[in-house]
Amino acid sequence: MPDGSNNKPSNHKNSKVILGLDSKQRIKIYLWGTLGLFLAAIILTWAYLRPERWYSYTDKTSIQKSAKDVELGYVAWEKAEPAEGMGANPINVKETSISADGAHMVYSSGINNSNLFLRIWNGKEWGEPRSMRALNSNFNERSPSLCQTKEGKFLFFSSDRAGGQGGYDIWVSKWDGAEYAWPLPLTPRVNTPFDEIDPATNQQNMTLYFASNRPHQTVGISEKEAAKAAEVEQLADVSKKKVDYDLYSAEIASETAFDLIVERQLSMLYSLREGALADSKVMKKLGGSKASENAVDKALAFLAENQEEDGRWDIRKSGGQAGHDVSSTAFSLLAFYGRGERHDEECTYQSVVRKGIDWLINEQDIATGDLRGKRPAGNGMYSHGIGALAMVEAYGVTKDKEIRPYAQAAIDFIADSQHEEGGWRYRPNERGDLSVSGWFIMALVSAEMSGLNVKKETMERAIKFLDKVSGGQDGGSYGYTDSPGKRNSRKNALNAVGFFCSQILGRSPNTKKAFESANLIDAAGFQLNDIYYVYYGTLAAYQHQGPVWKKWLGQMQNKFVSSQLKDGSWPVGGGHGNQMGKYIATALVTLCLEAHYRYTPIYGLGFEPEPEPNLKALPLANLPQTPLFRHAKQMPTINSSADDVAPEITKHGDFIYFASDRAEGLGKSDIYRARLSKEKTMDVTNLGEEINSPFNETHPALRMAGFHLLYNSDRSPQNTELFEAKSKRLEKRHNYLKLPSFSWIRNNLLLTIALLLTVTSFVFLSRRAIKRGHRERELENLISDN
């Protein structure tokens, strides 16, 4: 019987082998290959069709946009309408800024003289406008921008007031607990002699955005290169080099450079002088007149004519107390510096000022810094305080490196000669009186702001001394060596000295203490026969501003102009006048007539105090540091050849809104939007016909995290009325069952054919592989059965 095992053929031997693969192996390859091709086709088709985007956006009511229409942030605007809740007089509400909580609105209003106003939302409408009293002036204040950080609240605005770099400059003020005050211009890293307008901040990273018509810088330059470009701009002929407005950004300076702090502080001292002396219109707005300036001219000519050959002013020749030539010379120099004269540049009295400062330096003790002079009087500390003030100012306005060591030595002597209670008197380390100490405090504050080194403990002691000699009902009256108690000291000069020192040390004018001091000065009034009191009264009233200053200024100018002698001098008057002599008296009157531009008011130019004090007001020492920014750079992805202005940043810092008159807009000026995120770039997009019209749409402002837009438009007869529009939060509505339209199939014919061929091939090859597999198994079974 034959062996059955020898009759069974091997599957391997009977299968047809192709390329070393039997039928089973080939069938697996067919199946997996076909599956792979199918999956690849599906993936490629999915990537092309992107079915995850097969949805529309809806607000569940009336608005429905396709996904393609709302890729820009997923919002859709309602048709804009005039803003509601503005009360009976909604016009002239321009350049609006809304606080992050949506409860405060700050805006500019006015035609010939634009000022800033505040309104508060009461839940139904915006309240009555309140003037921003510490910021408004006879100049234009416009385009406000509210900003809140962890450090405190700030308000940025643009103004053409004197004290900046020229044209419109950006200023910043702080919330002092009662109002926005303490305005300061930003440094030349941002401001230029051209126009810087429309500030806005990204509160996420404290980046500043603004518009400027300065000459265009090269895009992508470094900060060092930007600094050099800024220096060139400072020297440019502004009137001929202005270009279209572009948007700029400036990042917050992470490190506060000492020179930037000094530069910022100097703006509080000397920044008004250049603008006022260069432009008669500016001078007039500040309070000057032709008569007052002519009186200053004659006074300076008198002082120049009576200068000694060695550079001093001999106090004995003017009828004053001998031994105080340093005081006489220092006061005269202050009068010249106050008028813009200086020792280091060509000017009318350069040689006079140069001789005077050289003589003053020669009188100083090189070893100690003592400026009482080589033959001082018994009360020679007066001379040192006044001489130190003149030396510091000579350095502060010129930054002359040759003057710095002498000015610093004079300040060091002040620290070394301070009494332990904080004051100064006739001799070093003697228990102080306010009359002498006032000059020393002035010198210390000026030195600190000019970049000289002032010991912290010296200033702290000086503040304690000032508090020690204060009294009255609310601490606004001042005594000589001690507090006057609960009653007025009845010394007008001491009240004026104490009030002015309190102001420059950073005490708010909104406090009861300041109100009492201001009322005492106002009640005493201008007194022609007491020049010493009038000098300090002028400085104090000017720093306080408001009705007190306006009343004082009118009386002072009229009486001083009418009482000036033919030779340009003034009579010494009563009080300390006989001790001072005619030279000092003339210099003090000159300084009074220069007061409206000699120093910048610390609290604000044009400040109008409330009728009653505000107990929430904080002193300067408790306020946040004024922010400093790096050099401003252009924004090339947004700017165009048209005017791009009025940036506004969303609360989360992801989008920027702005206005532009570029040609492709719907009207004369439209509002646009762009993404700020560096990771997700996006083209500038017009907000569309819901917002823009054939007219001018300008100055966007945002509430509700960017979903409530307010802006100005002149489309209505009222002109530049405030309009508003709200956007809806849109939700995705998916529909994967919707079949493509015939037009889609027509536009994607090749893709459709390829997809059909792929599916057909997959089905055909799969069936063939399966049938082949069946035949192979049937053959195997047949052979196995045999």
C-alpha positions in Angstrom: 0.0 0.0 0.0 1.5 3.3 -0.9 2.4 5.7 1.8 -0.3 8.5 1.8 2.2 11.1 3.2 4.3 10.9 0.1 1.2 11.7 -2.1 0.5 15.2 -0.4 2.2 18.0 -2.3 3.8 20.8 -0.4 1.9 24.1 -0.4 5.2 25.9 -0.9 6.2 23.8 -3.8 2.8 24.1 -5.6 2.4 27.9 -5.0 3.5 30.1 -7.8 6.5 32.1 -6.6 7.0 35.7 -8.0 10.0 37.8 -6.9 10.5 35.3 -4.1 6.9 35.8 -2.8 4.3 33.1 -2.7 0.6 33.9 -3.3 -0.3 34.5 0.4 2.5 37.0 0.9 1.5 38.8 -2.3 -2.1 38.9 -1.2 -1.1 40.5 2.1 1.0 43.1 0.3 -2.0 43.9 -2.0 -4.3 44.3 0.9 -2.0 46.4 3.1 -0.8 48.5 0.1 -4.3 49.1 -1.0 -5.3 50.1 2.5 -2.3 52.4 2.8 -3.1 54.1 -0.4 -6.7 54.6 0.7 -5.7 56.0 4.0 -3.2 58.3 2.4 -5.9 59.5 0.0 -8.3 60.0 2.9 -5.7 62.0 4.9 -4.8 64.2 1.9 -8.5 64.8 1.1 -9.1 65.7 4.8 -6.2 68.1 4.8 -7.6 69.7 1.7 -11.2 69.8 2.7 -10.6 70.5 6.4 -14.0 69.3 7.6 -13.1 70.6 11.1 -14.0 74.0 9.6 -17.4 72.8 8.4 -19.2 75.2 10.8 -20.7 78.6 10.9 -20.7 81.2 13.8 -23.9 82.3 15.3 -25.0 84.6 18.2 -28.2 82.4 18.5 -30.2 85.4 17.3 -29.8 87.2 14.0 -26.1 87.2 13.1 -24.6 84.3 11.2 -21.3 84.4 9.4 -19.3 81.7 7.7 -16.1 80.7 9.3 -14.1 82.3 6.5 -15.8 85.7 7.2 -14.9 85.9 10.9 -11.4 84.4 11.1 -10.3 87.8 12.6 -11.0 87.2 16.2 -14.4 85.6 15.9 -16.5 88.8 16.4 -19.1 90.4 14.3 -20.1 94.1 14.7 -23.6 95.4 14.9 -24.5 98.5 12.9 -23.0 101.5 14.7 -25.3 104.1 16.2 -24.8 107.3 18.2 -23.6 106.5 21.7 -26.2 106.2 24.3 -26.0 107.5 27.9 -24.2 110.7 27.1 -26.8 113.0 28.6 -28.3 116.1 27.0 -25.1 117.3 25.3 -23.2 114.4 23.6 -21.3 116.5 21.1 -17.6 117.5 21.4 -16.8 114.2 23.2 -13.6 113.3 21.3 -10.6 111.0 21.6 -12.2 108.8 24.2 -10.4 106.4 26.6 -12.3 103.9 28.7 -10.9 102.3 31.9 -10.3 98.6 32.1 -13.4 98.1 34.3 -15.5 100.2 31.8 -16.6 102.6 34.5 -14.5 105.7 33.7 -14.4 107.7 30.5 -11.7 110.3 29.9 -12.0 112.4 26.7 -10.9 115.7 25.1 -13.3 118.5 24.3 -12.9 122.0 22.9 -12.0 123.6 19.6 -9.5 126.4 20.2 -8.3 125.1 23.5 -8.8 121.3 24.0 -9.0 120.1 27.6 -9.6 116.7 29.3 -12.7 115.7 31.1 -13.8 112.7 33.2 -17.2 110.9 33.2 -18.2 108.0 35.5 -20.7 105.3 34.4 -23.5 105.0 37.0 -25.0 101.8 35.5 -27.4 103.5 33.1 -25.5 106.5 31.7 -22.3 108.5 31.8 -22.3 111.1 34.6 -21.7 114.8 34.2 -18.3 115.8 32.9 -15.6 116.8 35.4 -12.6 118.8 34.3 -9.2 117.2 34.8 -8.1 120.1 37.0 -4.5 119.1 37.5 -3.9 118.5 33.8 -5.7 121.2 31.9 -4.0 124.4 31.0 -4.1 127.3 28.4 -2.6 124.8 26.0 -4.1 121.8 24.2 -4.5 118.6 26.2 -5.9 115.8 24.0 -6.0 112.0 23.2 -6.0 110.7 26.8 -5.3 107.0 27.6 -6.0 105.3 30.9 -3.6 102.7 32.2 -3.6 100.6 35.3 -0.7 98.4 36.5 0.2 96.7 39.7 2.3 99.7 40.6 -0.6 102.2 40.2 -2.9 104.1 37.8 -1.5 106.3 35.1 -3.1 108.6 32.5 -1.1 109.3 29.3 -2.1 112.3 27.1 -0.7 114.5 24.4 -0.2 118.3 24.7 1.5 121.2 22.9 2.3 122.9 26.2 5.8 124.1 26.9 8.1 121.8 28.7 8.4 118.9 26.2 10.6 118.5 23.2 8.4 120.6 20.9 5.2 120.3 19.0 2.8 117.8 20.6 4.5 115.6 23.2 3.3 112.7 25.3 2.9 113.3 29.0 2.0 110.9 31.8 0.3 111.7 35.1 -0.4 109.6 38.2 -3.5 108.9 40.2 -2.8 110.5 43.6 -5.8 109.1 45.4 -8.1 112.0 44.5 -7.3 112.7 40.8 -4.8 112.3 38.0 -1.9 114.8 38.7 1.9 115.2 38.8 2.2 115.4 34.9 5.6 114.8 33.4 6.6 114.6 29.7 8.1 111.4 28.5 11.8 111.5 27.7 13.4 112.1 24.3 13.4 108.3 23.8 9.7 108.9 22.9 9.2 112.6 22.4 10.8 114.6 19.6 10.5 118.1 18.2 7.9 116.6 15.9 4.3 115.7 17.0 3.8 112.7 19.2 0.0 112.1 19.7 -2.6 109.4 20.6 -0.8 107.4 23.3 -2.1 103.9 24.2 -0.6 101.2 26.4 -0.7 97.4 26.3 -1.3 96.7 29.9 -0.1 93.1 29.6 3.5 94.1 29.0 3.3 97.9 29.5 4.3 98.7 25.9 3.5 102.2 24.8 2.0 102.8 21.3 1.5 106.2 19.7 1.5 108.1 16.4 4.2 110.5 15.2 5.0 112.5 12.1 8.7 112.4 12.6 11.0 111.4 9.7 10.9 107.6 9.1 13.6 105.6 10.7 15.1 102.4 9.2 13.0 99.4 10.1 14.6 96.9 12.4 17.3 99.2 13.8 18.8 98.6 17.2 18.1 100.7 20.3 21.5 102.3 20.0 20.8 103.2 16.3 17.4 104.5 17.3 19.1 106.8 19.9 21.4 108.2 17.2 18.4 108.7 14.9 16.6 110.5 17.6 19.5 112.8 18.1 19.4 113.7 14.5 15.7 114.4 14.7 16.3 116.8 17.6 18.4 118.9 15.3 16.0 118.7 12.3 14.2 121.6 10.8 10.8 120.4 12.0 8.6 122.5 9.8 10.1 121.1 6.6 10.7 117.5 7.7 7.3 116.4 9.0 5.9 113.3 7.1 2.7 111.3 7.3 1.8 109.9 10.7 3.0 106.4 11.5 2.4 104.1 14.5 5.3 103.6 16.9 5.9 101.3 19.9 8.2 101.7 22.9 8.8 98.9 25.4 9.0 99.6 29.1 12.6 100.0 30.3 13.4 97.0 32.5 16.3 98.9 34.1 15.8 102.4 35.3 18.9 104.3 34.2 20.0 107.1 36.4 20.4 109.5 33.6 16.8 108.9 32.5 15.6 109.6 36.0 17.5 112.9 36.0 16.2 113.8 32.6 12.7 113.2 33.7 13.1 115.2 36.9 14.7 118.2 35.2 11.5 118.6 33.3 9.9 119.7 36.6 12.5 122.4 37.0 13.6 124.1 33.8 11.6 122.7 31.0 9.2 125.7 30.5 12.0 128.3 29.9 13.0 127.4 26.4 9.5 127.2 25.0 8.3 130.4 26.7 11.4 132.5 25.8 11.3 131.3 22.1 7.6 132.0 21.5 5.6 135.0 22.6 2.3 133.1 22.3 3.6 130.5 24.7 4.8 133.2 27.1 1.3 134.8 27.0 -0.4 131.5 27.7 1.8 131.0 30.7 0.9 134.4 32.1 3.6 136.7 30.8 3.1 140.0 29.0 5.2 142.5 27.0 5.2 144.9 30.0 6.5 142.2 32.4 9.2 141.0 30.0 10.3 144.6 29.2 10.7 145.1 33.0 12.9 141.9 33.1 15.0 143.2 30.2 15.6 146.5 32.0 16.4 144.8 35.3 19.0 142.5 33.7 20.6 145.4 32.0 20.8 147.2 35.4 22.4 144.2 37.0 24.9 143.8 34.1 25.9 147.4 34.3 26.6 147.1 38.0 28.7 143.9 38.0 32.2 144.4 39.3 35.2 143.6 37.1 36.0 140.5 39.1 32.5 139.2 38.4 30.7 139.8 41.7 28.0 142.2 42.8 29.2 144.3 45.7 26.3 144.3 48.2 27.7 147.4 50.0 27.4 149.5 46.9 23.7 148.7 46.8 23.1 149.6 50.4 23.0 146.0 51.8 24.7 144.3 54.7 28.4 143.8 54.1 29.8 140.2 54.0 27.1 138.9 51.7 28.6 139.4 48.2 28.0 135.7 47.6 24.3 136.2 48.2 24.2 139.3 46.0 26.1 137.5 43.2 24.1 134.3 43.5 20.7 136.1 43.3 21.9 138.1 40.3 23.1 134.9 38.5 19.7 133.2 39.3 17.9 136.1 37.6 20.1 135.7 34.4 19.7 131.9 34.4 16.0 132.3 34.9 15.8 134.3 31.7 17.6 131.7 29.7 21.1 133.2 29.9 23.9 130.8 30.4 27.7 130.7 30.7 28.4 128.0 28.2 26.6 129.2 25.1 26.5 132.4 23.1 23.8 134.7 24.4 23.2 138.3 25.3 24.8 138.1 28.8 27.1 135.1 28.4 30.2 137.0 29.6 28.3 138.5 32.5 27.2 135.1 33.7 30.6 133.5 33.0 32.3 136.1 35.2 29.8 135.7 37.9 30.0 131.9 38.1 33.8 132.0 38.0 33.8 134.4 40.9 31.4 132.3 42.9 33.6 129.2 42.3 36.7 131.1 43.4 35.0 132.0 46.7 34.2 128.4 47.5 36.4 126.5 50.0 37.8 123.7 47.9 38.3 121.4 50.9 34.8 121.6 52.4 32.6 123.1 49.7 31.7 126.0 52.0 30.3 128.9 49.9 30.0 131.5 52.6 32.8 133.4 51.0 36.3 134.3 52.1 35.1 137.0 54.5 31.7 135.8 55.6 29.3 137.6 57.9 28.1 136.1 61.1 24.9 134.9 59.4 26.9 133.6 56.4 24.9 130.4 56.1 22.3 132.4 54.2 25.0 133.0 51.6 25.9 129.3 51.4 22.3 128.3 50.8 21.7 130.9 48.1 25.1 130.3 46.6 24.5 126.6 46.5 21.2 127.1 44.8 22.8 129.2 42.1 25.7 126.7 41.6 23.2 123.8 41.3 21.1 125.7 38.8 24.2 126.6 36.7 24.9 122.9 36.5 21.3 121.8 36.0 20.5 124.0 33.0 23.8 123.5 31.3 25.1 120.1 32.4 28.5 121.7 32.4 30.9 119.0 33.7 33.3 121.7 35.0 30.6 123.0 37.3 29.4 119.7 38.7 32.2 119.1 41.3 31.7 122.6 42.8 27.9 122.1 42.9 28.3 118.7 44.5 30.7 120.0 47.1 28.2 122.8 48.0 25.5 120.1 48.5 27.9 117.9 50.6 28.6 120.9 52.8 24.8 121.3 53.4 24.6 117.7 54.5 27.6 118.1 56.8 26.3 121.3 58.4 22.8 120.1 59.1 21.6 120.1 62.7 20.5 116.8 64.2 16.9 118.1 64.2 17.1 118.7 60.5 17.4 122.4 60.1 20.1 125.0 59.4 20.9 128.5 60.8 23.7 131.0 60.9 26.5 128.6 61.6 27.1 125.0 60.7 25.3 122.4 62.9 23.4 125.1 64.7 19.8 124.5 65.6 17.8 125.5 62.6 15.4 128.3 61.7 13.0 128.2 58.7 14.3 131.4 57.1 17.8 129.9 56.6 16.6 126.3 56.1 14.3 127.3 53.3 17.2 128.1 51.0 18.9 124.9 51.9 15.8 122.8 51.2 15.5 124.5 47.8 19.1 123.8 47.0 18.7 120.1 48.0 15.6 119.5 45.9 17.2 121.3 42.9 20.3 119.2 43.3 18.4 115.9 43.5 16.5 116.8 40.3 19.6 117.9 38.6 21.4 114.5 39.1 23.6 115.4 42.0 24.0 113.1 45.0 21.9 114.0 47.9 22.0 111.8 51.0 18.6 110.2 51.9 19.0 111.0 55.6 19.6 114.6 54.8 16.3 114.9 53.0 14.5 112.9 55.7 15.8 115.2 58.4 14.8 118.3 56.4 11.2 117.0 56.1 11.1 116.3 59.9 12.3 119.8 60.6 9.6 121.3 58.3 6.9 119.3 60.1 8.4 120.4 63.4 7.9 124.1 62.7 4.5 123.7 61.1 1.3 124.4 63.0 -2.0 126.1 62.8 -5.4 124.4 62.6 -4.3 121.9 59.9 -0.5 122.2 59.9 -0.5 124.8 57.2 1.0 127.7 59.2 4.8 127.9 60.0 6.9 129.2 62.8 10.5 130.4 62.9 12.3 127.8 65.0 9.3 125.9 66.4 5.6 125.3 65.7 3.4 128.4 66.0 0.9 126.3 67.8 -2.8 126.3 67.1 -2.7 129.9 65.9 -1.4 131.6 62.8 2.3 132.5 63.2 1.4 136.0 61.8 4.7 135.9 59.9 3.7 136.1 56.3 7.2 135.3 55.0 7.5 132.2 57.2 4.1 130.9 56.0 5.3 131.4 52.4 8.6 129.7 53.0 7.1 126.7 54.7 4.3 126.4 52.1 6.8 126.5 49.2 9.2 124.0 50.8 6.3 121.7 51.5 5.2 121.8 47.8 8.6 121.0 46.4 9.0 118.2 48.8 6.0 116.5 47.3 3.1 117.5 49.5 -0.2 117.4 47.6 -2.2 120.7 47.2 -5.4 118.7 47.8 -4.8 118.3 51.5 -6.2 120.4 54.4 -2.6 121.4 55.2 -2.1 122.9 51.7 -5.5 124.6 51.8 -4.7 126.3 55.0 -1.3 127.5 53.7 -2.9 128.7 50.4 -5.7 130.6 52.3 -3.0 132.3 54.5 -1.1 133.5 51.4 -4.3 134.6 49.7 -5.5 136.5 52.8 -2.2 138.3 53.2 -2.0 139.1 49.5 0.7 140.8 47.5 2.7 143.3 49.6 5.0 145.5 47.5 7.0 146.7 50.5 8.1 143.2 51.7 10.1 141.8 48.8 11.4 138.8 50.8 7.8 137.7 51.6 6.7 138.4 48.0 9.5 136.3 46.6 8.5 133.2 48.5 4.8 134.1 48.2 5.2 134.2 44.4 6.8 130.8 44.3 4.2 129.2 46.6 1.2 130.8 44.8 2.6 129.7 41.4 3.1 126.1 42.6 -0.5 126.1 44.0 -1.9 127.5 40.7 -5.7 128.1 40.6 -7.4 131.3 41.8 -4.7 132.1 44.3 -2.0 132.3 41.6 -4.2 134.2 39.1 -5.0 136.8 41.7 -1.4 137.1 42.8 0.0 137.2 39.3 -2.2 140.1 38.2 -1.4 142.2 41.3 2.3 141.4 41.2 2.9 142.3 37.5 0.9 145.5 37.7 2.6 146.8 40.9 6.2 145.7 40.0 6.0 147.1 36.5 4.6 150.4 37.7 7.2 150.7 40.6 10.3 149.9 38.5 12.8 152.8 38.6 14.2 154.4 35.4 17.5 152.7 35.8 15.8 149.2 35.8 16.1 148.6 39.5 13.5 148.4 42.3 13.5 150.1 45.7 14.5 147.9 48.5 11.2 148.3 50.4 10.6 147.3 54.0 11.1 144.1 55.9 14.5 142.5 55.1 14.9 144.9 52.2 17.4 147.2 53.9 19.7 144.3 54.6 19.4 142.9 51.1 20.2 146.1 49.2 19.1 147.2 45.7 21.0 144.5 43.8 19.3 141.6 45.7 15.9 143.4 45.7 16.1 143.9 41.9 17.2 140.2 41.4 14.3 139.0 43.6 11.7 141.0 41.8 13.1 139.8 38.5 12.8 136.2 39.6 9.2 136.9 40.6 8.4 138.3 37.1 10.1 135.1 35.6 8.2 132.8 37.9 5.6 131.7 35.4 8.2 130.0 33.2 11.3 129.7 35.5 10.0 126.5 37.2 7.4 124.0 36.2 4.5 123.6 38.6 4.9 120.2 40.3 1.2 119.3 40.5 0.2 120.6 37.0 0.2 123.6 34.8 -3.2 125.4 35.2 -4.2 123.3 38.3 -7.6 124.4 39.7 -8.1 123.1 43.3 -11.4 122.0 44.5 -13.3 124.3 46.9 -12.7 121.7 49.7 -9.6 119.6 50.4 -9.7 115.9 49.5 -8.5 113.6 52.3 -7.6 110.8 49.9 -4.8 112.7 48.3 -1.3 111.1 48.7 2.1 112.8 48.9 4.6 112.4 46.0 6.6 109.9 48.0 3.7 107.4 48.1 3.0 107.5 44.4 4.3 105.0 41.9 7.4 105.7 39.8 6.8 107.4 36.5 7.3 104.7 33.8 10.3 105.0 31.5 10.4 103.6 28.0 13.0 102.4 25.6 13.6 104.1 22.3 10.5 104.1 20.1 10.4 102.1 16.9 8.2 102.0 13.9 5.6 99.2 13.4 6.3 98.2 9.7 3.7 95.5 9.5 0.9 98.0 10.2 2.1 101.4 8.9 1.3 102.6 5.4 2.0 105.7 3.2 -1.2 107.3 4.6 -1.7 108.7 8.1 -2.0 105.9 10.7 -3.1 107.3 14.0 -5.0 106.7 17.3 -3.9 103.2 18.3 -6.0 101.4 20.9 -5.1 98.1 22.5 -7.5 95.4 23.6 -7.5 94.5 27.3 -5.6 91.2 26.7 -3.1 92.9 24.5 -3.8 90.7 21.5 -5.2 93.2 19.0 -4.6 96.8 18.0 -7.3 99.1 16.6 -6.3 102.3 14.8 -7.6 104.9 12.3 -6.1 105.5 8.9 -7.0 107.4 5.8 -5.4 104.8 3.4 -6.8 104.8 -0.1 -8.5 101.3 0.1 -10.8 102.4 2.9 -14.6 102.9 2.8 -14.3 106.6 3.6 -12.0 109.5 4.3 -10.7 107.8 7.5 -11.6 104.3 8.6 -11.0 102.2 11.7 -8.8 99.1 11.2 -7.7 96.1 13.3 -4.6 94.0 13.4 -3.2 91.2 15.6 -0.3 92.1 17.9 0.7 88.5 18.7 4.1 87.7 17.3 3.2 84.0 16.9 0.0 84.7 15.0 0.5 87.4 12.4 -2.5 88.8 10.7 -3.0 91.4 8.0 -4.5 94.8 8.8 -8.3 94.4 8.3 -10.9 97.1 7.8 -13.8 96.8 10.4 -16.3 97.0 7.6 -19.4 99.0 6.7 -21.0 98.2 10.0 -18.5 100.6 11.6 -17.0 102.7 8.8 -18.8 105.1 6.5 -17.9 107.5 3.6 -17.0 110.1 6.3 -14.2 110.2 8.9 -14.1 107.5 11.6 -11.4 108.2 14.2 -10.1 107.4 17.7 -11.4 104.0 18.6 -12.0 103.2 22.3 -12.9 99.8 23.8 -15.0 98.5 26.7 -16.1 95.0 27.7 -12.7 93.4 26.9 -13.0 94.8 23.3 -16.6 93.8 22.5 -17.9 97.4 22.9 -16.4 99.9 20.5 -16.7 103.6 20.7 -15.3 106.0 18.2 -15.7 109.5 16.7 -17.4 110.1 13.3 -18.4 113.3 11.5 -21.2 111.5 9.5 -23.9 113.3 11.5 -24.7 117.0 11.4 -23.5 117.5 14.9 -19.9 116.8 13.7 -17.5 114.4 15.4 -20.3 112.8 17.4 -19.5 109.7 19.5 -20.7 106.5 18.0 -20.8 103.0 19.4 -21.2 99.4 18.3 -21.3 96.1 20.1 -20.0 92.8 18.9 -21.5 89.4 19.6 -19.7 86.5 21.2 -20.2 83.9 18.4 -20.5 80.2 18.9 -19.6 77.4 16.5 -22.4 75.5 14.8 -21.1 72.3 13.1 -22.8 70.6 10.2 -20.9 67.6 8.8 -23.8 66.2 6.9 -24.2 69.1 4.5 -23.3 67.8 1.0 -21.0 69.9 -1.3 -22.8 72.0 -3.8 -22.5 71.5 -7.6 -20.3 74.6 -7.9 -17.9 73.1 -5.3 -17.7 69.9 -7.3 -17.1 71.9 -10.5 -14.3 73.9 -8.9 -12.7 70.8 -7.5 -13.2 68.4 -10.4 -9.7 67.0 -10.4 -9.9 66.3 -6.7 -13.3 64.6 -7.2 -12.1 62.4 -10.1 -9.0 61.5 -8.1 -11.1 60.6 -5.1 -13.4 58.4 -7.2 -10.5 56.7 -8.9 -8.9 56.0 -5.5 -12.1 54.5 -4.1 -12.8 52.5 -7.3 -9.2 51.2 -7.3 -9.4 50.3 -3.6 -12.6 48.4 -4.2 -11.4 46.7 -7.3 -8.0 45.7 -5.9 -9.5 44.6 -2.6 -12.1 42.3 -4.4 -9.4 40.9 -6.7 -7.1 40.2 -3.8 -9.9 38.6 -1.8 -11.0 36.4 -4.8 -7.4 35.4 -5.5 -7.2 34.4 -1.9 -10.3 32.3 -2.1 -9.0 30.4 -5.2 -5.7 29.8 -3.5 -7.5 28.3 -0.5 -9.8 26.2 -2.7 -6.8 24.8 -4.6 -5.0 24.0 -1.3 -8.1 22.2 0.0 -8.5 20.2 -3.2 -4.8 19.1 -3.1 -5.2 18.3 0.5 -8.3 16.1 -0.1 -6.5 14.2 -2.8 
